[in-house]
Amino acid sequence: MFFSASRLGSMTVSTYMTLRHRDTAAAADSLLASLPPINNKVRAIVLSDLTVNAAQAKDYDRATALVSDAIKLTTQTETSMAKQRLLAFAATLPPTSNAGPASLLRDQILSTLRR
């Protein structure tokens, strides 16, 4: 079966995030809780989406907490989709010269994933 429950759940979270749906975090949290440990690629994608969602909501504390796990799983599993999403998101954040939380988030993503 091509569309497993975890794959469909990941697509739901991505769609909710794109639409800036108010239930994005709840859908993602539910999906993360239901994922078995072997689904780390899906977990990396969902954590990446949650990082973006939190930063877009200006919740930089949550985004910073999430991005560490997102980066760790992305690099461990070599999940290109999660890497692409994080790098594309980092490109939208202000440069280091601003020294705010968004800039620190940008630096964390770029310094780890652009190796």
Residue frames as a rotation matrix with the C-alpha (Angstrom) as fourth column:
MET 1
0.586 0.811 0.000 0.00
0.811 -0.586 0.000 0.00
0.000 0.000 -1.000 0.00
PHE 2
-0.207 -0.687 0.696 1.50
0.678 -0.614 -0.405 3.32
0.706 0.388 0.593 -1.10
PHE 3
-0.199 0.213 0.956 -0.48
-0.425 -0.898 0.112 5.56
0.883 -0.384 0.269 1.23
SER 4
-0.404 -0.001 -0.915 0.03
0.714 0.624 -0.316 4.28
0.571 -0.781 -0.252 4.75
ALA 5
0.654 0.690 -0.311 -1.63
0.717 -0.434 0.545 5.95
0.241 -0.580 -0.778 7.72
SER 6
0.183 -0.657 -0.731 1.62
0.622 -0.499 0.604 7.69
-0.761 -0.565 0.318 8.65
ARG 7
-0.760 -0.448 0.470 2.13
0.638 -0.383 0.668 8.97
-0.119 0.808 0.577 5.10
LEU 8
-0.012 0.850 0.527 -1.42
0.676 -0.381 0.630 10.32
0.737 0.364 -0.570 4.93
GLY 9
0.668 0.218 -0.711 -1.00
0.726 -0.400 0.559 11.86
-0.162 -0.890 -0.426 8.37
SER 10
-0.329 -0.882 -0.338 2.19
0.649 -0.471 0.597 13.57
-0.686 -0.023 0.727 7.23
MET 11
-0.685 0.147 0.713 0.40
0.615 -0.408 0.675 14.93
0.390 0.901 0.189 4.16
THR 12
0.445 0.893 -0.069 -2.41
0.749 -0.329 0.575 16.21
0.491 -0.308 -0.815 6.39
VAL 13
0.391 -0.384 -0.836 0.04
0.678 -0.494 0.544 18.05
-0.623 -0.780 0.067 8.63
SER 14
-0.695 -0.704 0.147 1.82
0.594 -0.447 0.669 19.57
-0.405 0.552 0.729 5.62
THR 15
-0.345 0.666 0.661 -1.48
0.662 -0.327 0.674 20.68
0.665 0.671 -0.328 4.11
TYR 16
0.647 0.574 -0.501 -2.68
0.753 -0.382 0.535 22.16
0.116 -0.724 -0.680 7.41
MET 17
-0.032 -0.752 -0.658 0.62
0.666 -0.507 0.547 24.01
-0.745 -0.421 0.518 7.74
THR 18
-0.790 -0.255 0.557 0.38
0.610 -0.415 0.675 25.42
0.059 0.873 0.483 4.23
LEU 19
-0.014 0.904 0.428 -3.16
0.550 -0.351 0.758 26.60
0.835 0.246 -0.492 4.95
ARG 20
-0.819 -0.360 0.447 -2.09
-0.195 -0.557 -0.807 27.92
0.540 -0.748 0.386 8.37
HIS 21
0.179 0.919 -0.352 -4.90
0.018 0.354 0.935 25.89
0.984 -0.173 0.047 9.86
ARG 22
0.169 -0.078 0.983 -5.42
-0.874 -0.472 0.113 26.41
0.455 -0.878 -0.148 13.58
ASP 23
0.835 0.217 0.506 -5.31
-0.459 0.782 0.422 22.65
-0.304 -0.585 0.752 14.25
THR 24
0.507 -0.706 -0.494 -1.89
-0.457 0.266 -0.849 22.08
0.731 0.656 -0.189 12.67
ALA 25
-0.453 -0.755 0.475 -0.08
-0.800 0.110 -0.590 21.50
0.393 -0.647 -0.654 15.96
ALA 26
0.052 0.560 0.827 -2.82
-0.797 0.522 -0.303 19.21
-0.601 -0.644 0.473 17.28
ALA 27
0.921 0.275 -0.278 -2.80
-0.391 0.659 -0.643 17.11
0.006 0.700 0.714 14.10
ALA 28
0.207 -0.936 -0.286 0.99
-0.497 0.152 -0.855 16.90
0.843 0.319 -0.433 14.18
ASP 29
-0.437 -0.345 0.831 1.12
-0.900 0.149 -0.411 16.00
0.018 -0.927 -0.375 17.87
SER 30
0.490 0.708 0.509 -1.48
-0.651 0.685 -0.327 13.28
-0.580 -0.171 0.797 17.30
LEU 31
0.849 -0.227 -0.477 0.49
-0.311 0.516 -0.798 11.89
0.427 0.826 0.367 14.37
LEU 32
-0.140 -0.982 0.130 3.78
-0.689 0.003 -0.725 11.95
0.711 -0.191 -0.677 16.28
ALA 33
-0.224 0.131 0.966 2.18
-0.902 0.347 -0.256 10.08
-0.369 -0.929 0.041 19.19
SER 34
0.718 0.631 0.293 0.87
-0.462 0.748 -0.477 7.39
-0.520 0.207 0.828 16.83
LEU 35
0.546 -0.556 -0.627 4.12
-0.669 0.161 -0.726 6.78
0.505 0.815 -0.284 14.93
PRO 36
0.937 -0.340 -0.080 6.09
0.334 0.802 0.495 3.65
-0.104 -0.490 0.865 15.73
PRO 37
0.449 -0.830 -0.330 9.82
-0.115 -0.419 0.901 4.18
-0.886 -0.367 -0.283 16.36
ILE 38
-0.240 -0.598 0.765 10.72
0.682 0.457 0.571 2.85
-0.691 0.658 0.298 12.91
ASN 39
0.463 0.500 0.732 8.95
0.874 -0.396 -0.282 5.74
0.149 0.771 -0.620 11.15
ASN 40
0.039 -0.537 -0.843 11.70
0.642 -0.633 0.433 8.27
-0.766 -0.558 0.319 11.82
LYS 41
-0.828 -0.288 0.482 11.61
0.561 -0.470 0.682 9.70
0.030 0.834 0.551 8.28
VAL 42
0.067 0.926 0.371 7.96
0.619 -0.330 0.713 10.69
0.783 0.182 -0.595 8.72
ARG 43
0.563 0.085 -0.822 8.80
0.799 -0.308 0.516 11.98
-0.210 -0.947 -0.242 12.20
ALA 44
-0.509 -0.827 -0.238 11.59
0.680 -0.556 0.478 14.16
-0.528 0.081 0.846 10.71
ILE 45
-0.656 0.334 0.677 9.18
0.499 -0.482 0.721 15.65
0.567 0.810 0.149 8.17
VAL 46
0.436 0.893 -0.114 6.50
0.650 -0.225 0.726 16.34
0.622 -0.391 -0.678 10.78
LEU 47
0.310 -0.398 -0.864 9.01
0.808 -0.369 0.460 17.91
-0.501 -0.840 0.207 13.18
SER 48
-0.784 -0.574 0.236 10.27
0.601 -0.607 0.520 20.10
-0.156 0.549 0.821 10.34
ASP 49
-0.277 0.783 0.557 6.73
0.478 -0.391 0.787 21.20
0.834 0.484 -0.266 9.57
LEU 50
0.617 0.504 -0.604 6.05
0.757 -0.171 0.631 21.90
0.215 -0.846 -0.487 13.25
THR 51
-0.267 -0.801 -0.535 9.23
0.809 -0.488 0.327 23.98
-0.523 -0.346 0.779 13.47
VAL 52
-0.842 -0.001 0.539 8.10
0.409 -0.652 0.638 26.10
0.351 0.758 0.550 10.54
ASN 53
0.124 0.988 0.090 4.59
0.553 -0.144 0.820 26.38
0.824 -0.052 -0.565 11.97
ALA 54
0.442 -0.007 -0.897 5.85
0.878 -0.204 0.434 27.49
-0.186 -0.979 -0.084 15.39
ALA 55
-0.610 -0.744 -0.271 8.18
0.642 -0.665 0.380 30.09
-0.463 0.058 0.884 13.88
GLN 56
-0.637 0.451 0.625 5.44
0.411 -0.487 0.771 31.45
0.652 0.748 0.125 11.64
ALA 57
0.517 0.836 -0.182 3.33
0.556 -0.167 0.814 31.87
0.650 -0.522 -0.552 14.78
LYS 58
0.163 -0.603 0.781 6.32
-0.431 -0.756 -0.493 33.73
0.887 -0.256 -0.384 16.33
ASP 59
0.920 0.081 0.384 6.65
-0.380 0.427 0.821 31.00
-0.097 -0.901 0.423 18.98
TYR 60
0.359 -0.876 -0.323 10.43
-0.628 0.029 -0.778 30.89
0.691 0.482 -0.539 18.74
ASP 61
-0.232 -0.400 0.886 10.86
-0.927 0.368 -0.077 28.99
-0.295 -0.839 -0.456 22.01
ARG 62
0.499 0.497 0.710 8.85
-0.248 0.867 -0.433 26.08
-0.830 0.040 0.556 20.61
ALA 63
0.935 -0.170 -0.310 10.50
-0.298 0.093 -0.950 26.37
0.190 0.981 0.036 17.19
THR 64
0.038 -0.990 0.135 13.94
-0.911 -0.089 -0.403 26.21
0.411 -0.108 -0.905 18.77
ALA 65
-0.155 -0.025 0.988 12.97
-0.710 0.697 -0.094 23.19
-0.686 -0.716 -0.126 20.85
LEU 66
0.731 0.557 0.394 11.55
-0.123 0.676 -0.726 21.39
-0.671 0.482 0.563 17.81
VAL 67
0.768 -0.400 -0.500 14.31
-0.603 -0.188 -0.775 22.21
0.216 0.897 -0.385 15.34
SER 68
-0.219 -0.892 0.396 16.97
-0.952 0.285 0.116 20.32
-0.216 -0.352 -0.911 17.28
ASP 69
-0.132 0.262 0.956 15.00
-0.122 0.953 -0.278 17.07
-0.984 -0.154 -0.094 17.03
ALA 70
0.869 0.486 -0.089 14.04
-0.113 0.019 -0.993 17.81
-0.481 0.874 0.072 13.43
ILE 71
0.431 -0.797 -0.424 17.67
-0.882 -0.271 -0.387 18.34
0.193 0.540 -0.819 12.42
LYS 72
-0.375 -0.591 0.714 18.87
-0.754 0.643 0.135 15.30
-0.539 -0.488 -0.687 14.35
LEU 73
0.152 0.520 0.841 16.34
0.096 0.839 -0.536 12.96
-0.984 0.162 0.077 12.70
THR 74
0.907 0.178 -0.382 16.80
-0.320 -0.299 -0.899 14.58
-0.274 0.938 -0.214 9.30
THR 75
0.126 -0.947 -0.296 20.53
-0.981 -0.075 -0.180 13.95
0.149 0.313 -0.938 9.33
GLN 76
-0.423 -0.271 0.865 20.28
-0.558 0.830 -0.013 10.46
-0.714 -0.488 -0.502 10.89
THR 77
0.141 0.623 0.770 17.70
0.296 0.715 -0.633 9.25
-0.945 0.317 -0.083 8.37
GLU 78
-0.859 -0.512 -0.026 18.91
0.181 -0.350 0.919 11.35
-0.480 0.784 0.393 5.43
THR 79
0.062 0.974 0.217 15.36
0.845 0.064 -0.531 12.56
-0.531 0.217 -0.819 4.85
SER 80
-0.773 -0.469 0.427 15.74
0.634 -0.598 0.490 14.88
0.025 0.650 0.760 1.87
MET 81
0.028 0.859 0.511 12.19
0.590 -0.427 0.685 16.24
0.807 0.283 -0.519 2.10
ALA 82
0.744 0.201 -0.637 12.68
0.663 -0.340 0.667 17.38
-0.082 -0.919 -0.387 5.70
LYS 83
-0.248 -0.924 -0.292 16.08
0.756 -0.373 0.538 18.86
-0.605 -0.087 0.791 4.83
GLN 84
-0.617 0.067 0.784 14.63
0.662 -0.494 0.563 20.70
0.425 0.867 0.260 1.85
ARG 85
0.454 0.879 0.145 11.78
0.602 -0.423 0.677 22.14
0.657 -0.220 -0.721 3.94
LEU 86
0.591 -0.283 -0.755 14.09
0.676 -0.338 0.655 23.33
-0.441 -0.897 -0.008 6.71
LEU 87
-0.527 -0.849 0.043 16.58
0.712 -0.414 0.567 24.91
-0.463 0.329 0.823 4.29
ALA 88
-0.365 0.486 0.794 13.80
0.636 -0.492 0.594 26.63
0.680 0.722 -0.130 2.33
PHE 89
0.721 0.639 -0.268 12.37
0.607 -0.396 0.689 27.93
0.335 -0.659 -0.673 5.59
ALA 90
0.195 -0.741 -0.642 15.79
0.763 -0.297 0.575 29.13
-0.617 -0.602 0.507 6.80
ALA 91
-0.636 -0.446 0.630 16.16
0.766 -0.467 0.443 31.13
0.096 0.764 0.638 3.59
THR 92
0.158 0.790 0.592 13.08
0.517 -0.577 0.632 33.15
0.841 0.206 -0.500 4.59
LEU 93
0.693 0.070 -0.718 14.46
0.714 -0.210 0.668 34.10
-0.104 -0.975 -0.195 7.99
PRO 94
0.942 -0.324 0.092 16.46
-0.304 -0.936 -0.176 37.29
0.144 0.138 -0.980 8.63
PRO 95
0.321 -0.909 -0.267 20.26
0.124 0.320 -0.939 37.17
0.939 0.269 0.216 8.42
THR 96
0.095 -0.403 -0.910 22.52
0.919 0.388 -0.076 36.85
0.384 -0.829 0.407 11.44
SER 97
-0.755 -0.476 0.450 23.04
0.327 -0.869 -0.370 40.61
0.568 -0.132 0.812 11.70
ASN 98
0.064 0.869 0.490 19.57
-0.344 -0.442 0.829 40.92
0.937 -0.221 0.271 13.28
ALA 99
-0.826 -0.560 -0.069 20.58
-0.178 0.375 -0.910 38.66
0.536 -0.739 -0.409 16.22
GLY 100
-0.134 0.847 0.514 16.96
-0.991 -0.107 -0.081 37.93
-0.014 -0.520 0.854 17.12
PRO 101
-0.107 0.133 0.985 15.42
-0.419 0.893 -0.166 34.51
-0.902 -0.430 -0.040 17.75
ALA 102
0.895 0.444 0.050 14.53
-0.123 0.351 -0.928 34.05
-0.429 0.825 0.368 14.07
SER 103
0.503 -0.792 -0.345 18.15
-0.766 -0.224 -0.602 34.70
0.400 0.567 -0.720 13.08
LEU 104
-0.343 -0.618 0.707 19.41
-0.874 0.485 0.001 32.21
-0.344 -0.618 -0.707 15.65
LEU 105
0.372 0.581 0.724 16.98
-0.173 0.810 -0.561 29.62
-0.912 0.083 0.402 14.31
ARG 106
0.933 -0.065 -0.355 18.22
-0.359 -0.067 -0.931 30.32
0.037 0.996 -0.086 10.79
ASP 107
0.069 -0.998 0.000 21.84
-0.960 -0.066 -0.271 29.90
0.270 0.018 -0.963 11.85
GLN 108
-0.199 -0.093 0.976 21.10
-0.628 0.776 -0.054 26.64
-0.752 -0.624 -0.212 13.64
ILE 109
0.737 0.544 0.401 19.44
-0.021 0.611 -0.791 25.17
-0.676 0.575 0.462 10.55
LEU 110
0.874 -0.380 -0.303 22.05
-0.404 -0.221 -0.887 26.38
0.270 0.898 -0.347 8.06
SER 111
0.009 -0.956 0.295 25.10
-0.998 -0.024 -0.049 25.49
0.054 -0.294 -0.954 10.14
THR 112
-0.199 -0.041 0.979 23.92
-0.454 0.889 -0.055 21.91
-0.868 -0.456 -0.195 10.56
LEU 113
0.503 0.577 0.643 22.24
0.228 0.629 -0.743 21.06
-0.833 0.521 0.185 7.27
ARG 114
0.922 -0.178 -0.343 24.57
-0.387 -0.435 -0.813 22.80
-0.004 0.883 -0.470 4.82
ARG 115
0.155 -0.909 0.386 27.54
-0.574 0.235 0.784 20.58
-0.804 -0.343 -0.486 5.63
